[in-house]
Amino acid sequence: FEDALKRRHIPYQILSGFSFYERKETKDMICYMRLVVNPADDLALKRIINEPKRGIGATTLGKLETLAKVKGQSLFETLSQEEVIYSLPAKVSAAVKELMDVMKLCREEKENLRVSDIYDNLLVKTGYMKALEDENTLEAESRIENLLDFKSFIYGFEEEKANAGEPATLEEFLERVATDSDTDKYDDESGKVTLMTMHSAKGLEFPVVFMPGMEDGLFPGHRALDREDGLEEERRLCYVGMTRAKERLFLTSAAYRVLYGHGEYTRESAFLRELDKSLLDEAGDTIYEPSRRTNNRLGVDTGSLDGYNENPPFRPYNFDPLKYAKQSVKEAAAGRGEEFMQGDQVTHGKFGHGIVVDSDAKTVTVVFEEAGTKKL
């Protein structure tokens, strides 16, 4: 919603939380991507050199900066030199070398990879996501959710460029996210759209309220049944959100949603199905028919009102989109280690269909139908 409001030049404010672009993990990954485009960006390198922890303290970093200045180089150039890397303690040296290798690989392959592919590589091969998983805390899990949600934003950018018949470049993507995103303090007279969580809405009232994402697995969330009172707590939150509206209340759901970079058909929220339909002004493509208990946009059984449904094709509480997204990111970054033979027909995420004309242990040369010959 932040991105959509920005692109439409609609002023907004965020209540009780950081702007998406101001979150630490988002800033870290943007700095990683900035380094792929411009390795001379010392500010970006200084931010991520110890994210995740690589044993480089302030003293060591200060010495490296001084050395770079003496040599008249960027910090990245200095750290790329073997004699500098191996002058560091063994564990630090290994971690720094691994970081530099990943950054160099992403730079070399930048023109051959989609923005989302580069992001997957950075997220996994720098160890950033693993470090958060190893923390095994609710805060770390929330940060992982934010990082994977950022990938949905990247997919949206790539799709937008594809629809316009233009290449989606990392440079242009970084230009888009470089806009000023300072958060404002809440001002109910500002005339701005106010973005907030259900929790932070308690005690406030507004003439018009929008509650998007009214889908099983999202609200109520897929973890709602992990606790005995989970579904009831979500239902109370839904009531809080609805009663914030003084004049107009919009309840919306997407028939198809990209969550954490993964697209999935959805089912309308159990909470929507519990509402008295005589109180609703229905709009959009969905019409509710209580006698059939169906979601007519998909024509399938929606299950009972409390969200349980043991019948395919939908089992919303048994599907964990975050777990799926983490696994798919790791698989994408790892590659599949396939062997290619001359004459093989292949499909590339960025260049489309082609035929292999040569290959060795490390590279594959492909003639693509539209992009011509590429060595990958």
Phi, psi and chi 1 to 4 in degrees:
 res  aa     phi    psi   chi1   chi2   chi3   chi4
   1 PHE       -  -37.7  -73.0  101.4      -      -
   2 GLU   -57.4  -48.2  -97.5 -162.3  -82.4      -
   3 ASP   -62.8  -42.8  178.8   53.1      -      -
   4 ALA   -64.0  -41.6      -      -      -      -
   5 LEU   -66.6  -41.1  -68.4  168.4      -      -
   6 LYS   -59.6  -47.1  -82.3  179.1  179.3  -66.2
   7 ARG   -67.3  -24.7  -77.5 -171.5  -80.3  126.3
   8 ARG   -97.8    7.0  -71.2  161.7  177.3   78.1
   9 HIS    57.0   38.7  -52.7  -68.3      -      -
  10 ILE   -98.8  118.2  -61.3  172.3      -      -
  11 PRO   -66.0  141.6   22.0  -30.0      -      -
  12 TYR  -144.5  164.2   67.1   91.3      -      -
  13 GLN  -137.0  152.6   56.9 -173.4  -16.3      -
  14 ILE  -113.7  128.7  -62.0  173.7      -      -
  15 LEU  -102.8  131.7 -175.2   61.6      -      -
  16 SER    57.2   52.5  -62.9      -      -      -
  17 GLY   169.3  162.3      -      -      -      -
  18 PHE   -81.3  148.3  -77.2  113.3      -      -
  19 SER   -56.0  148.3  158.7      -      -      -
  20 PHE   -52.3  -40.0 -171.6   78.8      -      -
  21 TYR   -77.3  -13.8  -55.1  100.0      -      -
  22 GLU   -95.4   -4.0  -71.3  -62.6  -53.1      -
  23 ARG   -71.2  143.7  -69.9  169.6  180.0  158.7
  24 LYS   -54.4  -48.5  178.1 -171.7  179.0  -59.3
  25 GLU   -65.5  -35.1   56.7  -84.5   11.8      -
  26 THR   -67.2  -44.9  -52.0      -      -      -
  27 LYS   -60.7  -40.9  -78.5 -175.4  168.6 -178.5
  28 ASP   -59.5  -48.5  -72.8  -14.0      -      -
  29 MET   -69.5  -32.3  -68.9  -47.1  -61.1      -
  30 ILE   -64.7  -38.2  -71.9  171.7      -      -
  31 CYS   -66.4  -38.5  -78.3      -      -      -
  32 TYR   -58.7  -45.0  -89.9  113.0      -      -
  33 MET   -68.2  -35.0  -70.0 -171.1  -79.2      -
  34 ARG   -61.6  -37.1  -82.8  167.8   49.4 -171.3
  35 LEU   -67.7  -32.0  -84.0  173.4      -      -
  36 VAL   -63.8  -39.6  173.4      -      -      -
  37 VAL   -76.6  -41.9  170.9      -      -      -
  38 ASN  -139.9   92.6  176.8   21.2      -      -
  39 PRO   -65.3  -13.0   20.9  -30.2      -      -
  40 ALA   -82.9    3.9      -      -      -      -
  41 ASP   -78.3   86.8 -169.7  -24.1      -      -
  42 ASP   -63.9  -34.5  -77.1   -3.1      -      -
  43 LEU   -63.1  -41.9  -77.7  175.9      -      -
  44 ALA   -64.8  -43.3      -      -      -      -
  45 LEU   -65.3  -40.8 -179.2   55.2      -      -
  46 LYS   -63.7  -31.7  -78.1  159.8   64.5  175.8
  47 ARG   -70.7  -38.7 -179.1 -178.0  177.3   94.6
  48 ILE  -104.5   -3.7   58.2   86.3      -      -
  49 ILE   -61.3  -26.1 -164.8  166.3      -      -
  50 ASN  -118.4   24.9 -144.2   31.9      -      -
  51 GLU  -125.3   99.4  -64.3  -71.2  -12.9      -
  52 PRO   -75.1  176.1   29.6  -35.9      -      -
  53 LYS   -58.0  126.4  -61.5  -73.1 -174.9 -124.2
  54 ARG  -125.0   10.0  -63.0 -174.1  175.5   92.6
  55 GLY    81.7   14.2      -      -      -      -
  56 ILE   -98.1  104.6  -61.8  179.2      -      -
  57 GLY   -84.8  179.6      -      -      -      -
  58 ALA   -61.7  -38.1      -      -      -      -
  59 THR   -64.7  -48.3  -56.6      -      -      -
  60 THR   -61.8  -43.5  -57.3      -      -      -
  61 LEU   -62.6  -39.3 -175.4   56.8      -      -
  62 GLY   -61.4  -42.3      -      -      -      -
  63 LYS   -64.5  -40.8  -70.2  178.3  179.9  176.6
  64 LEU   -65.4  -38.9  -70.8  168.6      -      -
  65 GLU   -63.7  -42.4  -76.5 -172.2  -87.6      -
  66 THR   -62.5  -43.2  -58.7      -      -      -
  67 LEU   -62.1  -41.4 -179.9   60.5      -      -
  68 ALA   -62.6  -41.1      -      -      -      -
  69 LYS   -65.2  -42.4  -74.6  177.1 -176.9  174.6
  70 VAL   -60.9  -40.1  169.6      -      -      -
  71 LYS   -79.8  -11.8  -71.4  173.0  167.9  -83.9
  72 GLY    69.0   35.8      -      -      -      -
  73 GLN  -122.1  167.6  -60.9  173.3  -27.5      -
  74 SER   -77.0  162.4   69.0      -      -      -
  75 LEU   -62.1  -36.8 -164.9   53.4      -      -
  76 PHE   -63.0  -45.4 -169.6   96.5      -      -
  77 GLU   -60.5  -42.6  -75.8  178.4  -64.6      -
  78 THR   -64.0  -43.4  -59.3      -      -      -
  79 LEU   -73.1  -12.1  -81.0  170.2      -      -
  80 SER   -82.0  -11.1  -61.9      -      -      -
  81 GLN   -87.0  129.6  -65.2  161.5    9.3      -
  82 GLU   -59.2  -39.1  -73.4 -166.4   -0.8      -
  83 GLU   -65.6  -29.4   63.8  -90.0   22.5      -
  84 VAL   -74.8  -46.3  174.0      -      -      -
  85 ILE   -59.2  -45.9  -70.4  178.4      -      -
  86 TYR   -79.8   -4.5  -68.1  123.7      -      -
  87 SER   -82.4  -11.1   68.6      -      -      -
  88 LEU   -84.4  159.9  -60.2  168.5      -      -
  89 PRO   -53.7  151.7  -25.5   33.1      -      -
  90 ALA   -52.2  -50.7      -      -      -      -
  91 LYS   -64.9  -41.3  -80.9 -171.0  177.5 -179.8
  92 VAL   -65.6  -43.0  178.9      -      -      -
  93 SER   -58.0  -46.2  171.6      -      -      -
  94 ALA   -64.3  -41.3      -      -      -      -
  95 ALA   -67.2  -41.5      -      -      -      -
  96 VAL   -67.5  -41.9  170.9      -      -      -
  97 LYS   -62.0  -41.0 -173.9  176.9 -172.8  -50.6
  98 GLU   -62.3  -42.0 -171.8  175.8   -1.8      -
  99 LEU   -61.9  -47.3  169.3   65.3      -      -
 100 MET   -64.6  -37.1  -57.9  -49.9  -72.2      -
 101 ASP   -63.7  -42.1  -72.5  -14.6      -      -
 102 VAL   -63.9  -44.6  170.7      -      -      -
 103 MET   -64.7  -40.2  -60.6  -48.4  -61.9      -
 104 LYS   -65.9  -40.2  -73.3  173.4 -175.7  172.9
 105 LEU   -62.5  -45.2  175.6   65.5      -      -
 106 CYS   -64.6  -36.1  -72.8      -      -      -
 107 ARG   -66.2  -44.2  -86.4 -172.2   59.5   73.3
 108 GLU   -64.6  -34.8  -70.6  168.6    1.0      -
 109 GLU   -97.6    4.1  -73.0  -70.3  -71.5      -
 110 LYS   -52.6  -43.2 -179.8  166.4   68.5   74.9
 111 GLU   -76.0  -16.5  -58.2  -53.7  -39.8      -
 112 ASN   -97.3   -9.8  -63.2  -29.3      -      -
 113 LEU  -115.3  149.1  -63.6  174.3      -      -
 114 ARG   -71.2  161.0  -65.7  171.4  -63.7 -173.0
 115 VAL   -58.2  -41.1  178.5      -      -      -
 116 SER   -65.3  -33.0   52.8      -      -      -
 117 ASP   -67.9  -42.5  -64.5  -32.0      -      -
 118 ILE   -61.1  -42.6  -64.5  169.6      -      -
 119 TYR   -61.3  -45.6 -175.1   73.7      -      -
 120 ASP   -57.4  -46.1  -75.3  -17.1      -      -
 121 ASN   -60.8  -44.2  -83.4  -68.7      -      -
 122 LEU   -66.3  -41.2  -69.0  171.8      -      -
 123 LEU   -63.7  -39.8 -158.3   54.6      -      -
 124 VAL   -92.9  -50.3  175.0      -      -      -
 125 LYS   -73.9  -20.0  -67.5 -177.6  177.5  177.8
 126 THR   -81.6   -8.9   61.5      -      -      -
 127 GLY    83.6    5.8      -      -      -      -
 128 TYR   -64.1  -47.6 -163.1   97.9      -      -
 129 MET   -70.4  -37.4 -169.6  159.9   82.3      -
 130 LYS   -63.6  -38.9 -176.4  177.5 -174.1  -56.3
 131 ALA   -61.3  -39.1      -      -      -      -
 132 LEU   -69.5  -40.5  -72.1  173.2      -      -
 133 GLU   -62.2  -39.5  -71.9  178.2  -37.6      -
 134 ASP   -66.5  -27.1  -69.7  -15.1      -      -
 135 GLU   -63.5  -37.1  -78.9 -176.0   34.7      -
 136 ASN    54.7   46.8 -163.6   27.2      -      -
 137 THR  -122.7  163.1   63.7      -      -      -
 138 LEU   -63.0  -37.6  -74.5  174.6      -      -
 139 GLU   -64.7  -42.9 -177.6 -177.3   -8.2      -
 140 ALA   -63.9  -40.0      -      -      -      -
 141 GLU   -63.8  -38.5 -171.2   76.0   -8.1      -
 142 SER   -64.5  -37.6  175.8      -      -      -
 143 ARG   -66.2  -39.0  -69.1 -171.6 -174.8  -79.0
 144 ILE   -63.8  -41.9  -68.3  173.3      -      -
 145 GLU   -58.2  -43.6  -73.5 -172.7   24.7      -
 146 ASN   -63.1  -41.4  -69.2  -23.6      -      -
 147 LEU   -64.5  -40.8  -72.4  167.5      -      -
 148 LEU   -75.2  -29.8  -65.0  175.1      -      -
 149 ASP   -67.3  -33.6 -142.7   16.9      -      -
 150 PHE   -61.8  -30.5 -168.7   57.0      -      -
 151 LYS   -66.5  -33.3 -170.8  176.7  175.6 -175.8
 152 SER   -61.1  -38.0  -62.0      -      -      -
 153 PHE   -63.2  -40.9  175.2   43.6      -      -
 154 ILE   -64.2  -43.6  -64.7  172.6      -      -
 155 TYR   -59.0  -40.9  -83.9  152.5      -      -
 156 GLY   -61.5  -41.3      -      -      -      -
 157 PHE   -62.7  -45.7  166.2   75.8      -      -
 158 GLU   -63.8  -40.7  -69.7  176.1  -23.6      -
 159 GLU   -66.5  -40.9 -175.4  178.2    1.4      -
 160 GLU   -60.5  -44.4  179.2 -172.6  -43.9      -
 161 LYS   -67.6  -38.5  -58.9  -57.4  -71.6 -176.0
 162 ALA   -64.0  -41.3      -      -      -      -
 163 ASN   -65.0  -27.8  -70.1  -21.0      -      -
 164 ALA   -88.6   -1.8      -      -      -      -
 165 GLY    70.9   28.5      -      -      -      -
 166 GLU  -119.4  151.5  -59.2  170.9    0.8      -
 167 PRO   -70.8  142.7   25.2  -32.6      -      -
 168 ALA   -96.0  102.4      -      -      -      -
 169 THR  -100.1  152.7   65.8      -      -      -
 170 LEU   -63.3  -37.1 -177.5   57.5      -      -
 171 GLU   -60.0  -45.7  -70.7   82.6   -6.9      -
 172 GLU   -69.5  -35.6 -170.5  173.1   -8.8      -
 173 PHE   -62.2  -43.1  175.7   75.3      -      -
 174 LEU   -66.6  -32.5  -70.0  172.6      -      -
 175 GLU   -62.8  -38.8  -78.2  178.8   23.1      -
 176 ARG   -65.2  -41.8  172.8  170.2  -69.5 -169.7
 177 VAL   -84.2   -2.8  -60.2      -      -      -
 178 ALA   -82.7    2.2      -      -      -      -
 179 THR   -67.2  154.2   54.1      -      -      -
 180 ASP   -64.9  128.5 -178.9   19.3      -      -
 181 SER  -133.4   37.1   57.4      -      -      -
 182 ASP   -63.2  138.3  -71.5  -22.3      -      -
 183 THR   -82.0  147.5   59.3      -      -      -
 184 ASP  -106.0  153.6  -61.8  -47.2      -      -
 185 LYS   -75.2  149.3  -67.4 -168.3  174.3  173.2
 186 TYR   -62.6  132.6  175.4   56.9      -      -
 187 ASP  -139.5  107.5  177.2    3.2      -      -
 188 ASP   -74.0   -4.9   62.1   -5.5      -      -
 189 GLU  -105.3    6.1  -60.1  -63.0  -33.2      -
 190 SER   -75.4  -22.6   68.4      -      -      -
 191 GLY    79.4    5.0      -      -      -      -
 192 LYS   -86.6  154.8  -63.7  178.0  179.7  178.6
 193 VAL   -67.7  134.1  174.8      -      -      -
 194 THR  -106.5  123.7  -55.3      -      -      -
 195 LEU  -102.3  133.0  -56.3  177.3      -      -
 196 MET  -158.1  166.4   68.0 -175.7   71.6      -
 197 THR   -86.3  165.4   64.4      -      -      -
 198 MET   -59.3  -41.7  -62.2  -79.5 -169.7      -
 199 HIS   -62.0  -43.5  -71.1  -77.1      -      -
 200 SER   -76.3   -7.4   59.5      -      -      -
 201 ALA   -83.3  -12.6      -      -      -      -
 202 LYS   -57.1  133.0  -69.1  176.1 -178.8  177.0
 203 GLY    87.0   -7.1      -      -      -      -
 204 LEU  -106.2  157.4  -61.3  173.8      -      -
 205 GLU  -136.6  150.0  -72.8 -173.3  -42.5      -
 206 PHE  -140.6  150.8  -53.2   88.2      -      -
 207 PRO   -60.9  -42.7  -20.9   31.4      -      -
 208 VAL  -128.6  132.0 -179.2      -      -      -
 209 VAL  -128.4  133.8  168.3      -      -      -
 210 PHE  -109.9  128.4  -71.2   83.5      -      -
 211 MET  -118.3   93.7  -71.5  174.2   57.1      -
 212 PRO   -85.3  172.8   31.1  -31.6      -      -
 213 GLY    71.5   30.4      -      -      -      -
 214 MET   -81.4   74.9  -62.4  -68.4  -67.1      -
 215 GLU  -135.8  143.1  -60.6  142.8   31.3      -
 216 ASP   -59.5  135.3  -84.5   -9.7      -      -
 217 GLY    95.5  -20.1      -      -      -      -
 218 LEU  -112.8  -50.1 -167.8   58.8      -      -
 219 PHE  -151.2   97.5 -168.0   54.6      -      -
 220 PRO   -68.5  146.1   26.6  -35.1      -      -
 221 GLY   -71.7  161.7      -      -      -      -
 222 HIS   -68.1  -14.4   67.3  -84.4      -      -
 223 ARG   -94.8    3.8  -65.1 -165.8 -173.9   97.6
 224 ALA   -60.5  -28.7      -      -      -      -
 225 LEU   -92.3    3.6  -62.2 -175.0      -      -
 226 ASP   -69.4  -28.7  -70.6  -11.0      -      -
 227 ARG  -112.0  152.4  -54.3 -172.1  -43.1  -85.8
 228 GLU   -60.3  -39.1 -170.9  174.8  -20.4      -
 229 ASP  -103.0   15.8   63.6  -18.2      -      -
 230 GLY   -59.4  -46.9      -      -      -      -
 231 LEU   -67.4  -38.9 -164.4   61.5      -      -
 232 GLU   -65.1  -38.7  -79.8  -53.4  -51.4      -
 233 GLU   -63.3  -42.2  176.5   58.7   27.6      -
 234 GLU   -64.8  -38.5  -63.4 -101.2  -67.5      -
 235 ARG   -64.6  -39.4 -172.4  177.7  -80.0  110.8
 236 ARG   -63.7  -40.4  -75.8 -169.0  -71.6  -88.8
 237 LEU   -62.8  -39.7  -95.2 -177.0      -      -
 238 CYS   -60.9  -42.0 -175.9      -      -      -
 239 TYR   -62.7  -42.0  177.3   80.2      -      -
 240 VAL   -58.3  -47.6  166.9      -      -      -
 241 GLY   -61.0  -45.0      -      -      -      -
 242 MET   -65.6  -37.2  -68.0  170.9   65.4      -
 243 THR   -83.3    5.8   52.1      -      -      -
 244 ARG   -79.2  -17.6  -61.0  -49.3   89.2 -161.8
 245 ALA   -86.3  125.9      -      -      -      -
 246 LYS   -89.4  -33.6  -68.4 -166.2  -74.0 -171.8
 247 GLU  -122.5  -50.5  -63.2  169.3   15.8      -
 248 ARG  -134.1  137.7  -54.9 -170.1   76.5 -172.0
 249 LEU  -128.3  124.8  170.9   65.0      -      -
 250 PHE  -110.2  124.3  -67.6   83.0      -      -
 251 LEU  -113.4  117.9  -58.5  162.8      -      -
 252 THR  -126.3  152.7   70.9      -      -      -
 253 SER  -141.8  151.4   62.3      -      -      -
 254 ALA   -98.0  135.0      -      -      -      -
 255 ALA   -67.9  -29.7      -      -      -      -
 256 TYR  -140.2  126.6 -177.2   86.1      -      -
 257 ARG  -128.9  139.2  177.2  177.7  -66.2  -78.8
 258 VAL   -96.2  114.4  175.6      -      -      -
 259 LEU  -122.9  123.8 -170.1   62.7      -      -
 260 TYR    57.1   33.5  -50.5  130.4      -      -
 261 GLY    82.7    3.6      -      -      -      -
 262 HIS  -118.1  126.4  173.5   69.1      -      -
 263 GLY   -87.0  139.0      -      -      -      -
 264 GLU  -151.8  137.8 -170.8   74.7   32.0      -
 265 TYR   -68.4  146.2  -76.0   99.3      -      -
 266 THR  -116.0  171.5   70.8      -      -      -
 267 ARG  -125.5  137.6 -175.6  176.6   72.4  166.7
 268 GLU   -57.9  147.0  -76.3 -176.5  -16.1      -
 269 SER   -57.2  144.5  170.8      -      -      -
 270 ALA   -57.0  -32.2      -      -      -      -
 271 PHE   -68.4  -31.5  -59.3  148.6      -      -
 272 LEU   -68.4  -37.7  -75.3 -177.6      -      -
 273 ARG   -71.4  -19.0  -57.1 -163.0  -62.1  -83.5
 274 GLU   -86.0  -13.1  -67.6  172.2   -1.8      -
 275 LEU   -71.4  150.9  -66.4  173.5      -      -
 276 ASP   -72.7  111.0 -178.9  -13.0      -      -
 277 LYS   -66.2  -18.7  -63.2  -55.0  174.6  -76.1
 278 SER   -70.1  -15.2   68.2      -      -      -
 279 LEU   -92.1   -3.9  -58.1  175.3      -      -
 280 LEU  -102.1  143.8  -63.0 -176.7      -      -
 281 ASP  -101.2  101.8 -122.1  -13.1      -      -
 282 GLU   -80.9  144.1  -60.2 -142.6   40.1      -
 283 ALA  -141.9  171.3      -      -      -      -
 284 GLY    83.0 -158.5      -      -      -      -
 285 ASP   -93.9   -6.1  -58.9  -33.4      -      -
 286 THR  -105.7  130.3  -56.2      -      -      -
 287 ILE  -121.8  129.2  -63.2  174.2      -      -
 288 TYR   -86.4  132.0 -174.7   86.2      -      -
 289 GLU  -125.1   97.9  -65.5 -179.3   21.0      -
 290 PRO   -54.8  -33.7  -22.1   32.5      -      -
 291 SER   -65.9  -29.4   60.5      -      -      -
 292 ARG   -96.7  -17.0  -72.0 -176.5   58.6 -158.9
 293 ARG    49.4   48.4  -69.1 -163.4  -51.6  156.9
 294 THR  -121.5  155.6   62.8      -      -      -
 295 ASN  -101.0  102.5  175.9  -22.0      -      -
 296 ASN   -70.0  -17.1  -69.0  -66.6      -      -
 297 ARG   -68.9  -24.2   70.3 -174.8  176.1 -148.2
 298 LEU  -116.3  -18.3  -61.7  176.2      -      -
 299 GLY    69.5   39.4      -      -      -      -
 300 VAL  -129.1  161.7  -63.5      -      -      -
 301 ASP   -65.3  131.2  179.8    8.8      -      -
 302 THR   -95.5   -0.3   59.1      -      -      -
 303 GLY    80.2 -173.3      -      -      -      -
 304 SER   -79.1  168.0   57.6      -      -      -
 305 LEU   -66.7  -24.2  -68.0 -177.7      -      -
 306 ASP   -87.0    8.9   60.0    5.3      -      -
 307 GLY    94.4   -7.1      -      -      -      -
 308 TYR   -79.5  141.1  -67.9   93.1      -      -
 309 ASN  -159.4  112.3 -178.9   14.2      -      -
 310 GLU   -92.8    1.5  -67.3  -56.3  -39.4      -
 311 ASN  -100.2  138.8  -59.1  -44.9      -      -
 312 PRO   -66.9  163.0   23.9  -31.3      -      -
 313 PRO   -89.6   -2.4   31.8  -35.2      -      -
 314 PHE  -112.5  125.1  -72.4   99.4      -      -
 315 ARG  -135.3   74.0  -59.7  178.7   68.3  175.9
 316 PRO   -59.1  -32.6   21.3  -32.5      -      -
 317 TYR   -84.7  -10.8  -67.4  109.7      -      -
 318 ASN   -92.3   -6.7  -68.2  -22.5      -      -
 319 PHE  -104.4  118.9  174.2   65.8      -      -
 320 ASP  -103.7   99.3 -175.3  -17.3      -      -
 321 PRO   -63.4  -30.3   21.4  -31.2      -      -
 322 LEU   -68.0  -43.6 -176.1   60.8      -      -
 323 LYS   -61.9  -43.1 -179.1  178.9  177.7 -177.9
 324 TYR   -63.1  -43.9  179.2   92.3      -      -
 325 ALA   -64.6  -42.4      -      -      -      -
 326 LYS   -60.3  -43.6  -75.8 -166.0  -81.7 -168.4
 327 GLN   -65.5  -41.5 -173.6   59.7   35.1      -
 328 SER   -68.1  -35.5   63.3      -      -      -
 329 VAL   -64.5  -43.8  165.3      -      -      -
 330 LYS   -63.9  -41.6  -69.9  172.8 -175.1  175.0
 331 GLU   -65.2  -40.5  -71.9  174.4   -1.8      -
 332 ALA   -64.7  -39.9      -      -      -      -
 333 ALA   -73.7  -31.2      -      -      -      -
 334 ALA   -74.6  -29.1      -      -      -      -
 335 GLY    75.4  168.2      -      -      -      -
 336 ARG  -108.1   -0.4  -71.2  170.8  -68.6 -178.1
 337 GLY    59.1   35.8      -      -      -      -
 338 GLU   -78.5  154.2  -66.9  176.9   -8.8      -
 339 GLU  -100.1  137.0  -69.6 -174.1    5.9      -
 340 PHE  -114.8  140.4  -64.0   93.4      -      -
 341 MET  -114.3  152.8  -56.8  -71.4  -70.0      -
 342 GLN   -58.0  130.6 -173.2  174.8   -5.5      -
 343 GLY    96.8  -10.3      -      -      -      -
 344 ASP   -63.1  138.1  -78.0  -10.4      -      -
 345 GLN   -90.3  131.7  -66.1 -171.4   40.6      -
 346 VAL  -132.4  161.7  -66.0      -      -      -
 347 THR  -126.8  130.0  -57.7      -      -      -
 348 HIS  -112.5  141.4 -172.3  -84.3      -      -
 349 GLY   -58.6  -31.9      -      -      -      -
 350 LYS  -102.3  -37.9 -174.4  171.6 -176.9  178.0
 351 PHE  -100.4   -8.9  -58.2  128.8      -      -
 352 GLY    85.2 -145.0      -      -      -      -
 353 HIS   -86.3  146.3  -62.2  -67.8      -      -
 354 GLY  -162.7  178.8      -      -      -      -
 355 ILE  -125.8  134.4  -66.0  178.0      -      -
 356 VAL   -71.9  128.3  175.0      -      -      -
 357 VAL  -111.7  -17.3  -66.4      -      -      -
 358 ASP  -163.3  152.8 -166.9   20.3      -      -
 359 SER  -159.6  152.2   66.5      -      -      -
 360 ASP  -137.7 -163.6   57.2   35.4      -      -
 361 ALA   -64.0  -27.2      -      -      -      -
 362 LYS  -115.8  -26.2  -69.4 -173.5  176.6 -178.9
 363 THR  -129.6  158.6   62.4      -      -      -
 364 VAL  -131.6  130.0 -178.8      -      -      -
 365 THR  -101.6  124.0  -56.3      -      -      -
 366 VAL  -127.3  137.7 -178.1      -      -      -
 367 VAL   -98.1  112.2  176.6      -      -      -
 368 PHE   -92.2  151.1  -68.6   99.3      -      -
 369 GLU   -59.6  -39.9  -67.4  173.8    6.6      -
 370 GLU  -111.6  -34.4  -64.5 -175.8    6.9      -
 371 ALA   -87.7   -8.3      -      -      -      -
 372 GLY    82.3 -156.4      -      -      -      -
 373 THR   -86.6  129.7  -56.5      -      -      -
 374 LYS  -132.5  139.3  -60.2  -75.0 -177.5 -178.1
 375 LYS  -104.1  117.2 -168.6  169.8 -175.5  177.8
 376 LEU  -118.9      -  -50.5  169.7      -      -
